[in-house]
Each structure stands twice: as structure tokens, then as C-alpha cells.
Amino acid sequence: MNPTTANYDEPWKEALTEYFEAFLYFFFPEVHQLIDWTQIPESLEKELKRITASAKTKKRFADKLYKVWLLSGEEIWILIHIEIQSQYE
């Protein structure tokens, strides 16, 4: 019998989707203040899958890639990487 592996990543990805602005405000306030929040951040799931498709590891991570616009008008991409650990190391 194979042990079931819990998927801890998906809830974190959902939380990042729902609270992206608050996440940046809390963890990266300097970055948060540079972003034009009148423009809705765009999730770049397809682009992230293309970028990571050649990765040698099959581990799942709570990664999110967003396109945002700065107050200066410049477009930038922000990669959020969270690795969830469910066991003691």
C-alpha cells in the first residue's frame, strides 16, 4: 500500500491568489509601494508552467508568477516561491 501524499501547495497557491496585495504589503512593503494597484495584477500560470517544464525535479511548490505595473508605468513580473514542509528535517 502506497502512502498518500498530502497536497499542501494548492491551498497556499489559492491564498496567494486571494491575498497577493496583502502578501506583498506584509512581506515586501518596499516592493508593494512601487506597484500601481489601480491596475489588476495578472496571474501568469501558463508562462510559469512553460518556464518550469524543463525542471529536473518533480517536487510541487506553491509558485505563482504575476505581471504587475509599477507607478512609473513599467511592466514587471514577480515570482513568488513558497516551499511547504510537512515533516521535520
CYANA upper distance limits for C-alpha pairs under 8 A (distance plus 0.5 A):
  8 TYR  CA     12 TRP  CA      7.61
  8 TYR  CA     84 ILE  CA      7.09
  8 TYR  CA     86 SER  CA      8.37
  9 ASP  CA     13 LYS  CA      6.78
  9 ASP  CA     60 ARG  CA      7.43
  9 ASP  CA     61 PHE  CA      6.40
  9 ASP  CA     62 ALA  CA      5.33
  9 ASP  CA     83 GLU  CA      8.32
  9 ASP  CA     84 ILE  CA      7.06
 10 GLU  CA     14 GLU  CA      6.72
 10 GLU  CA     62 ALA  CA      7.23
 11 PRO  CA     15 ALA  CA      6.63
 12 TRP  CA     16 LEU  CA      6.63
 12 TRP  CA     62 ALA  CA      6.61
 13 LYS  CA     17 THR  CA      6.68
 13 LYS  CA     62 ALA  CA      5.87
 13 LYS  CA     63 ASP  CA      7.41
 13 LYS  CA     64 LYS  CA      7.37
 14 GLU  CA     18 GLU  CA      6.71
 15 ALA  CA     19 TYR  CA      6.34
 15 ALA  CA     20 PHE  CA      8.25
 16 LEU  CA     20 PHE  CA      5.46
 16 LEU  CA     23 PHE  CA      7.62
 16 LEU  CA     64 LYS  CA      8.08
 19 TYR  CA     23 PHE  CA      6.37
 20 PHE  CA     24 LEU  CA      6.81
 21 GLU  CA     25 TYR  CA      6.63
 21 GLU  CA     32 HIS  CA      7.83
 22 ALA  CA     26 PHE  CA      6.58
 23 PHE  CA     27 PHE  CA      6.53
 23 PHE  CA     28 PHE  CA      8.19
 24 LEU  CA     28 PHE  CA      5.33
 24 LEU  CA     29 PRO  CA      6.66
 24 LEU  CA     31 VAL  CA      7.55
 24 LEU  CA     32 HIS  CA      5.98
 25 TYR  CA     29 PRO  CA      5.08
 25 TYR  CA     31 VAL  CA      8.40
 25 TYR  CA     32 HIS  CA      5.82
 25 TYR  CA     33 GLN  CA      8.35
 28 PHE  CA     32 HIS  CA      6.70
 29 PRO  CA     33 GLN  CA      6.72
 30 GLU  CA     34 LEU  CA      7.42
 31 VAL  CA     35 ILE  CA      7.36
 34 LEU  CA     70 LEU  CA      6.06
 34 LEU  CA     71 LEU  CA      6.39
 35 ILE  CA     68 VAL  CA      7.44
 35 ILE  CA     69 TRP  CA      6.39
 35 ILE  CA     70 LEU  CA      4.70
 35 ILE  CA     71 LEU  CA      6.03
 36 ASP  CA     68 VAL  CA      8.14
 36 ASP  CA     69 TRP  CA      6.16
 36 ASP  CA     70 LEU  CA      5.53
 36 ASP  CA     71 LEU  CA      5.19
 36 ASP  CA     73 GLY  CA      8.44
 37 TRP  CA     41 PRO  CA      8.23
 37 TRP  CA     69 TRP  CA      8.46
 39 GLN  CA     68 VAL  CA      8.04
 39 GLN  CA     69 TRP  CA      7.42
 40 ILE  CA     68 VAL  CA      7.89
 41 PRO  CA     66 TYR  CA      6.81
 41 PRO  CA     67 LYS  CA      6.24
 41 PRO  CA     68 VAL  CA      5.37
 41 PRO  CA     69 TRP  CA      8.11
 42 GLU  CA     66 TYR  CA      5.90
 42 GLU  CA     67 LYS  CA      5.50
 42 GLU  CA     68 VAL  CA      7.06
 43 SER  CA     64 LYS  CA      7.83
 43 SER  CA     65 LEU  CA      6.48
 43 SER  CA     66 TYR  CA      5.07
 43 SER  CA     67 LYS  CA      6.95
 44 LEU  CA     48 LEU  CA      6.68
 44 LEU  CA     64 LYS  CA      8.05
 44 LEU  CA     65 LEU  CA      5.76
 44 LEU  CA     66 TYR  CA      5.97
 44 LEU  CA     67 LYS  CA      7.32
 45 GLU  CA     49 LYS  CA      6.72
 45 GLU  CA     64 LYS  CA      7.58
 45 GLU  CA     65 LEU  CA      7.06
 46 LYS  CA     50 ARG  CA      6.80
 47 GLU  CA     51 ILE  CA      6.69
 47 GLU  CA     65 LEU  CA      8.44
 48 LEU  CA     52 THR  CA      6.63
 48 LEU  CA     64 LYS  CA      7.96
 48 LEU  CA     65 LEU  CA      6.69
 49 LYS  CA     53 ALA  CA      6.15
 50 ARG  CA     54 SER  CA      8.43
 61 PHE  CA     81 HIS  CA      7.60
 61 PHE  CA     82 ILE  CA      6.87
 61 PHE  CA     83 GLU  CA      5.88
 61 PHE  CA     84 ILE  CA      7.58
 62 ALA  CA     80 ILE  CA      8.46
 62 ALA  CA     81 HIS  CA      6.55
 62 ALA  CA     82 ILE  CA      5.62
 62 ALA  CA     83 GLU  CA      6.72
 62 ALA  CA     84 ILE  CA      7.96
 63 ASP  CA     79 LEU  CA      7.61
 63 ASP  CA     80 ILE  CA      6.01
 63 ASP  CA     81 HIS  CA      5.00
 63 ASP  CA     82 ILE  CA      6.66
 64 LYS  CA     79 LEU  CA      6.34
 64 LYS  CA     80 ILE  CA      5.66
 64 LYS  CA     81 HIS  CA      7.20
 65 LEU  CA     77 TRP  CA      7.29
 65 LEU  CA     78 ILE  CA      6.18
 65 LEU  CA     79 LEU  CA      5.00
 65 LEU  CA     80 ILE  CA      6.80
 66 TYR  CA     77 TRP  CA      5.95
 66 TYR  CA     78 ILE  CA      5.65
 66 TYR  CA     79 LEU  CA      7.00
 67 LYS  CA     75 GLU  CA      7.38
 67 LYS  CA     76 ILE  CA      6.28
 67 LYS  CA     77 TRP  CA      4.95
 67 LYS  CA     78 ILE  CA      6.90
 68 VAL  CA     75 GLU  CA      6.32
 68 VAL  CA     76 ILE  CA      6.06
 68 VAL  CA     77 TRP  CA      6.72
 68 VAL  CA     78 ILE  CA      7.95
 69 TRP  CA     73 GLY  CA      6.38
 69 TRP  CA     74 GLU  CA      6.08
 69 TRP  CA     75 GLU  CA      4.95
 69 TRP  CA     76 ILE  CA      6.63
 70 LEU  CA     74 GLU  CA      5.80
 70 LEU  CA     75 GLU  CA      6.85
 70 LEU  CA     76 ILE  CA      7.87
